[in-house]
């Protein structure tokens, strides 16, 4: 029980870390494809795991599979600790910039800031955001998509002026987001899919050892029934190989679900005069 609790404490942040990193470093129109790539690897471990563990259980013993897991976890831990840069970047609010520069909050300056925030790009020779394309954006910013992490991002500990406040916000914001129905629905879909698939993954050995998979055979059984392999003959390796079919389906979803979601959301955003809504991705659940 203690090991399960410890595993849950570590698995919770680990499962939410990658979508957070994707939101930090990827553009909005790319996040669907990269989140799909993450979830294919995430659920793919439940597909590839039985394939490997079944073969190891038959040939080298099931205990060796757990030592194989320990080795992988040690490698991933060290790689994340020393080879994964910090991706969080704090974009300063105009009020913070004003406080940093030492400007006073006079009515005249507040009016100036308000005017700049509501400026019309066309009146000052700035290209409208509705006319931007990937090619034109790259032309305007030649550094887009280039560069590498700075030295500060490789440090083991990042300086924070208010660490206690940051921890409290990280704990409170997820609960606050649950007030939005779309967040509640998305969390339910992911958790329900993961729970159902994990249950299937854990009980597949027992399921193939019970009726109707375990056929009753006798002297008067049909010839075709007698020709089928007995469930007792289904080795751990054979049951593990059943997961190849699920893995193929996941690979197909990798090339359809993510890119399709991004394309449909971008198309609906253009129809909605450049305003993106989270619900625009729900249509991709129909196929």
N, C-alpha and C positions, 0 to 999 in steps of 0.2 A: 504493500500500500504506500509506504514511504517513497519507494522508487517511482511509483506512478505519479505521486504528487510532485516530486522533483522534476520528472519528465514533463509534466504539464506546465510547470512554471517556466521551463526553458522553451517548450514548444510554442507557447502562446506568442511571445515576442518574435520567435523565429518565423512563424507563419505570417505575421503582419509586417515584418521588416521589408520584404522584397517589394510589395505594392507601394510602400512608402518611398523606397528608393526610386522606383519607376516614376512616381509622381514628382520626385525631386529633379530628376535629370532628363526626363523625356517630355516631348511636347504633347499637348492634349490630343492631337490627331494620331499619335503613335502609341498611346497607352493601352489601347485595346489589344493590339498585336503583341506587345511585350508582356502584358498581364496574362494573355493566353499562353505565351511561351513559358512563363513561370509556372502556371497551373498544370501544363502538360508535364513538366519535370516533377512538379509536386505530386500529382496523382500518378505519374509514370513510375515513381518509386514503389507505389503499391502494386503496380503491374509487373515491373521487373523483379521486385523483391521475391515473390513466390517462384519465379522462374529460376532464380539463382539459388534460393534456399531449398527448393525441391531437389535440385541436382546435388547440392552439398549434403542434404540429409541422407540421400541414398548412397553417396560415394565416400564422404569423409566424416559424416556425423553432423547432427543438427546443432551441437554445441559450437562447432567451428564457425557456423554462420553468425553467431552472436559476437565472436571474436573478430570476424570480418567487419561487422557493424562498428565495433569499437575502433578499429583501425581507420575506417572511413570518417567517423565522427572526429577523431583526433586530427586527421588531415584537414577536414573542413574548418575545425576550430582554429587551427594555426593559420590557415589561409585567410580566414576572415579577420583574424586578429592583426596580422602583419601585411596582408596583401589587398585589403579592401579599404579604400579611402573614404573619408567623411563626405557625404553628399548633401547634408543639410546646409542651407545657406539662408541667412536671415536678410530679407529685403526690408530695408528701413522704411518706416512710414513717414510721410511728409512731416508729421508732428515731431518725430524723432530727429529728422534732419534739421528742422527749425531749432530744436533744443540744442542739438550738437553745435550748430553754427553760432549759437548765442543770440539769435534774433529774438526780439520781443514780439509778443502777439498783439500788435496794434490793429485796429479795425482796417486801416489802409492795407497792411500786409495780408490780413486774412482775405480781404476782397481780391487782392492780386492772386493769391493762391487759388481762390475759388474760380477766378476767371481763367486761369491756366488749366484747371482741371476740366472746365467745360468749353474748351477751345474747339473750334471747328477746323479740322485738318485742311479742308479744301481752301479755306480763306488765307492760309499761310503757306501754300505751296507744298503741303505734306500729302503724300499719297494716301487715299482712303484705305482703311483696313479691308473693305469689301473687295478691293481690286487686287489685293496681294496674292501672289502665287508663290509656290516653293522656289521657283527660279528667280523671281524678282527679289524675294526676301534674301536669298543667298547673295545676290548682287549687292544689296544694301549693306549686308554684314558679311564681309569676306572671312571673318573668323568663325562663322557658324559651322559647327561640326568638327572643329579642329581644336588643338590644344591638348593638355594633359593636366591631371590634378597637381595642385601646388604642394609645397612642402608642409604647409600647415594642415592639409587634409590627411597626411600620413601619420600624424601624431596619435599616440594611443589615447590621450585624453585631450579633449577640446575645452578651451577656456570658455567659461560662461559667467557673465556678470551676475546673474540671478539663478543659480542652479536649483534652489528649492522651488521657485516659481515655475521653472521649466518642467520639473518633475510633476508638480501638481497639475499643470495644464495638460501634460501628456496623459495623465490618468483621468482627467475630467472630460477632455474633448471627445473621446470615443463614446462616453455615455451621453453627452450632449447631442452627438450626431444621430443617436438612435431616435431622437424626436422627429426625424424626417422619415416619412414612409418609404421613400426609395432606398434609403440606407438600411432600414429594417428589412425590406424585401430582399435586397441584395445579400445581406448577411444570412438571411434564412435560406436562400438558394444555395449559397456556398456551403454553409454548415450542414444542410440536409443532404446535399450531394456527397460531401465528404463522409458524413456519418453512414449513409447507405452503402457507399462503396467500401468503406473500411469494414463494415459488418460483413459484406459479401466476401471480402478478402480474408477475414478471420474464420469464417465458418464454411468455406468451400470444401475443405477436406471432410468435414462431418456431413455436408450436404450430399456429396457423391458416395457416401457410405450408407445412405438410407433410401427407402423407396421414394419415388419410382425409379431412381437410378440403380438401385440394387435389385435386380430382377430375381424373382423366384424361379429356380430351375429344377426340373425333375425329368424323369424318364419320358413323360408325355409332352414335354415342352416343344414348341415349334422349332424347326431346324434353323431358321434365321436367328431365333433367340439364343439357341445354343452356340451359334457361331460368334456371338458378341463376346468381347472379353469380360470376364467377371470383374466386379468392382474391387474384389480383393486383389485383382491383378493390376489395378490402377495404382501405380507407385506414386510416391511423393513427387518424383520428377515429372510423371505424366500429368498429374493434377496441376503442377506448376506451369506446364506448357499450355494449359488451357488459357492462360492469361495473354498469350500472343494475340488472340483475336481482339481483346480489349485494347491492347497496345496499338494495333493497327488502326482501330477506330479513333484513338486519341491523336495519332499522327495526322489523320485526315482532318480532324477538328482544328489542329494547329494551323493548317493552311486555309481554313474557311472561316472559323468563328471570329478570330481576332481581326484579320484584315477586313472581313465583311462588316464587322461592327464599326470599325473606324471609317470605312467608306460610307456606310449608311448614316452615321452620325454627322459626318462632314456634309453630306448631301442635304440632310434635314436642317443643318445649321444654316446653309445658304438659303434654303426656303424660308427660314425663320429670321431673315435679315441679320444674320451674323451672330445670333444669340444661341448658345449651346445649352441644352437641357439634358440632365442625366437620363431622363426617361427615353431619350431618343435611341438608346442602345437596346431597349426592351424588344423591339421588333425583330432583332436577330435571334431571339429565342424561339420564333415560330418554326424555322427550318429544323 
